[in-house]
Amino acid sequence: MPRIKKKIELSLTDFVDFVCKSGSTKMTKVKQIKNRDEYSPATDFYKGLREGIQEIHQKNGKKKELKEILDRVKDPKKLRNFLECIEGYKKFWGRKDITWFQPAFKHWIIGEVDVRINPELGLEIDGKFYLVKLYFKSDKLSKEKVTQILTLMESQLRTEVEPEVDMAILDVKNSRIFIKEDKDVSLLPLLKGEAMSFEIIWDGV
């Protein structure tokens, strides 16, 4: 009886990290992902922060409520990172009028590779609508990564939302939002090729 291959489930961030590697570092990245323990909420470093921000917007809360997220944090390393992120998010929020809407979600499947295209926030900001992917890491968010993430969001989520909704990434710690101002998805064939490459390396390591 032929062996049934299991889907290779990837976060959008993991996939884009792989795409941005070159040479043998691509194989190293695949090994790292393949040998990682299965997902557990207990090891999801930014889970509490991500869900805290979502909850505040879902109930039409106020900016000052962001600091309450810290009350649930005991780990000193998390506390330090969360504080930095909250300060960045507060600066981004500023005096903006922000209203929540449910963000779209989709699986991008190429072969056996299944990438979750899952912006955390759907926000109306001063009358304009955005699907927002949150980026919490301290590592610099390169132009290359921004373009790749926004291309996948645009290509997969466009049919799930109204035409006036724009795709965006928020570099939380630096309070910087990147918005896809066009509908260009010409990079998609390259990303499909990278997904196929990921599967080949995965099967070989």
N, C-alpha and C positions, 0 to 999 in steps of 0.2 A: 504494500500500500504506500503511495507516495507521501512524503512528509509535507504537512501543511505548514507553510511559512507564517510566522507570526508578524503582524504589522509592526513596523519600526516607528514608535510614537515619539515625536520630537516637539519641544517647545519652539516657538518662532525664534526666540533668542539663541537657543542652541544651534538651530539650523543656520542662522546668519553668522554666528561665530565660526561655524565650519566653513561657510562660503568664503569668509574673509581670510582664512588660513591659506598657506601655500606650501607646495611640496610635501615633505614627510610630516609636517605639522598637521596636515589634514588627517592623516592616519592616526596620529596621536590623539587628536580631538575625538575621532570616532571611538577609539579604544576607551577613552575617558568616559564617554557617554554610555557605551555598551557595558562597562564594568561598574557603573554607578548603581547604588542600591535603588530598588524600586521606590517610586514617589511615596512620601509620607508627609502629611501635614506638619508633623513634628519637626521635620528637617527642612521645611520650606521657609527659608530665612525671612523673607519679606511678606509672608502670608498675612500676619496681623496688621501690618501697615497698609497693604493693598486693600484688604477687606475693610479696614477702618475708614479709609478715604472713600471707598464705595458707599459705605453705610451713611456717612455724613451727607453725601450728595443725594442719596436715595430719599432721605427724609427732609431734604431741603434745609440742611443744617447750616451753621455759621462757621466762618473761618476759625474763630477762637476755639471751636470744639476739637480741632486737630490735636491740640496738646493732650486731650483726654486719652488719645491712643497710647500715650506713653505710660499711663497708669497701669496698663495691663502687662507691661514689659519688665521682666526681672533680670534677664541676661544683660550684663554690662556692655558687651560688644553690640548686641542688638540695640540697646538703649542709645548708644553713641551714634550708630548709623541711622536709627529712626529719627533721632533729634535733628540730624543734619538734613534728612529728607523732608521732615516736616517744616523746617525753616525754609527750605527751598520751595516747597509747595505753597506755603503761606505767601511767599514773595510772588510766585506765579499768580496766585489767586488775587492778591492786591485788592482793588476796588471793583473787580469785575462782577457783573451780574451773571451768576451761574445756575443753570437748571439741569437736572438729570433727565436722561432718557435711556432706555435699555439698549446697551450696545449689541451689535450683531456679532455672531460667532460662526466660524466655519472650519472644516477640516480640508486642508489642501493635500490631496493624495496623488503621489506620483509613484507608480509601481507599488512597492511595499512600504514606502515612506509616507508617514501621516504627520503633517505639520499642523499644529493648532494655531489658527489665526484668530487670536482672542484679545482684542483691545479691552482693557478693563473698564473704561469709562465711555459713556455716551453723554456729551455735554453740550448744552446750548450756552454759548458764551457771548454775552452782549449781542444777542440776536443772531449769531452764526452757529452752525451745528458741526460738531466734530466727533468722530470716533477716535479715542485717545489711547494709545499704547503707553504704559508707564515704564520708564527706564530708571531703575534705582541705583545701578552700580556706580562706583567711583571712576571706573575705566572710562576714558574718553569715548564719547559716542561719535564715531567717525562719519564723515559725509557718505562714505561707501555703505556703511551699515544703515544709515538713515534711508538712503535711496532704495536699498534692497527690502527693508521692512515695509516702507510705504508702497513699493511696487506690489508686494504680495497682498497687503491690505486692500489696495485699490483693485487689483485683479480679482480677488476672491469675494470681497464684501460689497462691491459697488451695486450688485443686483439685489442686495439685502436691505439697502437704505434708499432714502429719497435723494434725488440728484443734488440737492443743496448741501448734503452732508460731505464734509471734507475729512480725509484721513490725516492723522497727526500722531507724532511721538513727543512725549514730554520728558526731557532730561530733568528729572525731579530735583536732584541736588544742585543743579546749575540754573534752575528756574527758566529753562529755555525750551520753547515749543517749536517743533519743526512741522510745517503744514505742507501737504502735497497740493500745490496750486494748480496742477494739471491732471489729466487722466491718462498720462503716458504709462504704458506697461510694456514698453519695447524690451525691457530687461528680462522679461519672463522666460524666454527660451533658454537664456543662460542659467537661470535659477532652476529650471526643469532639468537641465544637464547636470547641475550640481547635486540635485536630489538623486538622480540616477547614479552618479558617482558615489554618493554617500552609501547607497544600498550595496554597491559592488564592494566597497571597502569593508562595510559592516559584515558582509558574508565571508570576507577573507581574513578577518582578524579574530 
